[in-house]
Amino acid sequence: MHILVNGVRLFVDVANVGLVPGPEGMREKPTLLMLHGGPGFDHVPFKEAFAQLADVAQVVFYDHRGNGRSEGDDPATWTLAQWADDVKGLCDALGLVRPIVCGLSFGGFVAQAYATRYPGHPGKLILLSTAARIDFPTVFSAFARVGGPEVGAIAESYWTNPTAEGRALFIECCVPFYRHRRDRPAADLSRVIMRTEVALHFNGPRNEHGRFDFRADLGRLRCPVLLMAGEHDPIAPMPLVEEIAAAIPAHLLRFERLSECGHDIHGDDPERVFGVMRAFIAGPDASAV
């Protein structure tokens, strides 16, 4: 379905019911709003995996403005500020109060933008495999470490000067190293709607990708935060994740380092990732922290 939010129709899909029968009548599950990675992707690559959280939450997926099946063709609106405002606007349109907002990778950038612009709005925040800012030399070194010099050079070539051809080569040669477990299949991107123009608008040191920095604002968060990251993540290397952890008030933060995971932590160690997420979703809210 499409929901009108801030002048554009965002594609939204709901994985399960939110109202379920219990021993004392009907029980309303908390809402988990999922923010996909990219930009230039859609919600499809992680939908099947995260839909399994339907036992503890009503899971809502959507495509960011300009991405996937959502409207929004004006490049001037492809900004973290606008994408963050769309999170708040979508919650308002759906009547979501104190949502649990989960951002993966680029979705984590959007989640941080939303939570720092509207610190009183989320009930809980989950940040997976993301960073508060991007230090490109650290990223290039991480790709070379996990994939070898050629993979590191391809990553550096694309991120330094994003082009459509460079992105295609990056997806082919570098994205497979998002998973550390080589015995597990890489994420299936065959069904993804690609919007390369959105990625080229955002990516690289000369674009917003190289300018955003949430470190000074994360101290204003008011809700519990779960931060999870893989030790072998080349695109959000652990030193950059540690900057998020250092910036968030310690009493709000649960930080999980995953020693045998890359960027796709839910693919490398689904049992631990979803076990921790279930416990966090069922745990105390901000009023009890």
C-alpha positions in Angstrom: 0.0 0.0 0.0 1.0 3.6 -0.4 0.7 6.2 2.4 0.9 10.0 1.7 3.7 11.5 3.8 5.1 15.0 3.4 3.7 15.3 -0.1 4.8 11.9 -1.5 3.3 8.4 -1.5 5.6 6.0 0.4 5.3 2.3 -0.2 4.5 0.5 3.1 4.1 -3.2 3.9 3.0 -4.7 7.2 4.3 -8.2 8.0 1.6 -9.2 10.6 -1.2 -8.2 12.8 -0.7 -6.0 15.7 -3.7 -6.9 17.9 -3.7 -10.5 19.1 -5.9 -12.4 21.6 -4.5 -13.1 25.0 -5.6 -14.6 28.3 -7.1 -11.2 29.4 -8.5 -10.1 26.1 -6.9 -8.5 23.1 -3.2 -7.5 23.4 -1.5 -4.8 21.2 2.0 -5.6 20.2 4.6 -2.8 20.0 5.3 -1.6 16.4 8.8 -2.1 14.9 9.4 0.3 12.0 12.2 -1.0 9.8 14.4 1.4 7.9 16.2 -0.3 5.0 19.8 0.2 3.8 21.1 1.8 0.6 20.3 4.4 -0.6 19.1 3.2 -4.0 17.8 -0.1 -2.6 14.4 -1.1 -1.2 13.2 -3.0 1.8 13.1 -6.4 0.1 16.6 -7.8 0.9 15.9 -7.9 4.7 12.2 -8.3 4.7 12.1 -12.1 5.1 14.7 -12.1 7.9 13.2 -9.3 10.0 9.6 -10.4 9.5 10.4 -13.2 12.0 10.2 -10.7 14.8 6.4 -10.8 14.3 6.1 -12.9 17.4 7.1 -9.9 19.6 6.1 -6.8 17.4 4.0 -5.7 14.5 6.7 -5.2 11.9 6.3 -2.4 9.4 8.5 -2.0 6.3 8.6 0.9 3.9 10.8 2.3 1.1 12.5 5.6 1.7 11.4 8.5 -0.4 12.9 8.1 -3.9 13.8 4.5 -3.3 12.1 1.3 -4.3 8.3 1.6 -4.8 8.0 5.0 -3.1 7.5 8.3 -4.9 9.9 11.2 -4.7 11.9 12.1 -7.8 13.2 15.5 -6.7 17.0 15.2 -5.8 16.7 18.2 -3.6 14.6 16.0 -1.2 17.1 13.1 -1.1 18.6 14.3 2.2 18.9 12.7 5.7 16.8 15.6 7.1 14.0 14.9 4.7 14.2 11.1 5.1 14.1 11.7 8.9 11.1 13.9 8.6 9.4 11.2 6.6 9.9 8.7 9.4 8.1 11.1 11.8 5.5 11.8 9.1 4.9 8.1 8.4 4.4 7.4 12.1 1.9 10.3 12.4 0.0 9.0 9.3 -0.2 5.5 10.7 -0.9 6.7 14.3 2.2 5.1 15.7 3.0 6.3 19.2 6.4 5.6 20.8 7.5 3.3 17.9 10.5 1.1 18.0 12.6 2.4 15.1 15.2 0.1 13.6 17.7 1.3 11.0 20.2 -0.9 9.2 23.3 0.5 7.5 22.1 3.6 5.6 18.8 3.1 7.4 20.8 3.7 10.6 21.9 7.1 9.2 18.2 7.9 8.7 17.3 6.6 12.2 19.9 8.7 13.8 18.8 11.8 11.9 15.2 11.1 13.0 16.0 10.4 16.6 18.2 13.5 17.0 15.6 15.7 15.3 12.7 14.3 17.3 14.4 12.9 20.5 11.1 12.6 22.4 9.3 10.6 19.6 10.8 7.1 19.5 10.0 4.6 22.3 13.2 2.7 21.5 15.9 2.9 18.8 17.8 0.0 17.2 20.9 0.8 15.2 22.4 -2.1 13.2 25.8 -2.0 11.3 25.9 1.8 11.0 28.0 4.8 11.8 27.5 8.4 13.1 29.8 9.6 10.4 31.9 8.1 7.6 35.7 8.2 7.6 36.5 6.9 4.1 40.1 5.9 4.6 38.9 3.6 7.5 36.3 2.1 5.2 38.8 1.5 2.3 41.3 -0.2 4.7 38.5 -2.4 6.1 37.5 -3.6 2.6 41.2 -4.4 1.8 41.4 -6.3 5.1 38.4 -8.5 4.5 38.6 -8.9 0.7 42.2 -8.2 -0.3 43.8 -5.3 -2.2 41.7 -5.5 -5.3 38.4 -5.4 -3.4 39.8 -2.4 -1.4 40.7 -0.6 -4.6 37.3 -1.2 -6.1 35.6 0.2 -2.9 37.9 3.2 -2.9 37.3 3.9 -6.6 33.5 3.9 -6.2 33.2 5.8 -2.9 35.8 8.4 -4.0 34.1 9.1 -7.3 30.6 7.5 -7.5 29.5 6.5 -11.0 26.9 4.0 -12.3 29.6 1.8 -13.6 31.6 1.9 -10.4 28.5 1.1 -8.4 27.8 -2.0 -10.5 31.3 -3.2 -10.0 31.1 -2.4 -6.2 27.9 -4.4 -5.9 29.4 -7.3 -7.8 32.8 -7.5 -6.1 32.5 -5.8 -2.7 28.9 -6.4 -1.5 29.6 -10.2 -1.1 32.1 -9.3 1.6 29.2 -7.8 3.7 28.9 -11.3 5.1 31.8 -12.7 7.1 30.4 -16.3 7.1 31.5 -17.6 3.7 29.4 -20.8 4.2 26.3 -18.6 4.1 24.8 -17.3 0.9 25.0 -13.6 0.2 21.9 -11.6 0.3 19.7 -12.1 -2.8 19.5 -8.7 -4.7 17.8 -10.1 -7.8 14.3 -8.8 -6.7 15.5 -5.4 -5.5 14.4 -2.2 -7.3 17.6 -0.3 -7.8 17.6 3.5 -7.9 21.2 4.2 -8.8 20.6 7.9 -9.2 19.7 8.2 -5.5 22.9 6.4 -4.5 25.1 8.6 -6.7 23.4 11.7 -5.3 24.1 10.7 -1.7 27.4 8.6 -1.8 30.9 9.9 -1.6 33.0 12.4 0.3 31.7 15.4 -1.8 28.1 14.5 -1.1 26.1 14.3 2.1 27.6 10.9 2.8 30.9 12.7 3.5 29.4 15.5 5.5 26.9 14.1 8.0 28.1 13.7 11.6 25.6 12.9 14.4 28.2 12.5 17.2 27.4 15.9 18.9 23.6 15.3 18.7 23.4 11.7 19.9 23.8 12.9 23.5 20.2 14.3 23.3 18.6 10.9 22.9 16.0 10.0 25.5 15.0 6.5 24.6 16.8 3.1 25.1 19.1 2.3 22.3 20.3 -1.1 21.0 23.5 -0.9 19.0 24.8 -4.0 17.2 27.7 -4.4 14.8 30.1 -7.0 13.4 33.8 -7.0 14.0 34.5 -7.7 10.4 32.2 -5.1 8.9 33.9 -3.3 6.0 31.3 -0.6 5.3 30.7 0.4 9.0 34.0 -0.6 10.6 34.0 -1.1 14.3 36.0 2.1 15.1 33.2 4.1 13.6 30.5 2.1 15.5 32.4 2.8 18.7 32.0 6.5 18.0 28.2 6.0 18.2 28.6 4.1 21.5 30.7 6.9 23.0 28.2 9.6 22.0 25.0 8.0 23.4 24.3 8.4 27.1 25.6 5.2 28.8 22.4 4.5 30.8 20.4 4.3 27.6 22.8 2.1 25.6 23.1 -1.6 25.0 26.1 -2.3 22.7 26.6 -5.7 21.2 29.8 -6.5 19.3 29.5 -9.6 17.2 32.9 -11.3 16.8 32.0 -13.5 13.8 29.9 -11.1 11.8 30.4 -8.7 8.9 27.9 -6.0 7.8 25.0 -8.4 7.4 24.9 -9.4 11.0 21.4 -10.9 10.6 22.8 -13.2 7.9 26.0 -14.1 9.7 24.5 -14.8 13.2 20.7 -14.7 13.0 20.2 -16.6 16.3 22.1 -14.1 18.4 20.9 -11.0 16.5 17.2 -11.8 16.7 17.6 -13.1 20.2 19.0 -9.8 21.4 16.5 -7.9 19.4 13.6 -9.8 21.0 14.9 -9.2 24.5 15.3 -5.5 23.8 11.9 -5.1 22.3 10.3 -6.9 25.3 12.5 -4.9 27.8 11.7 -1.7 29.7 10.7 1.4 27.8 12.1 4.9 28.3 10.0 5.6 31.4 11.7 2.7 33.2 15.2 3.6 32.2 
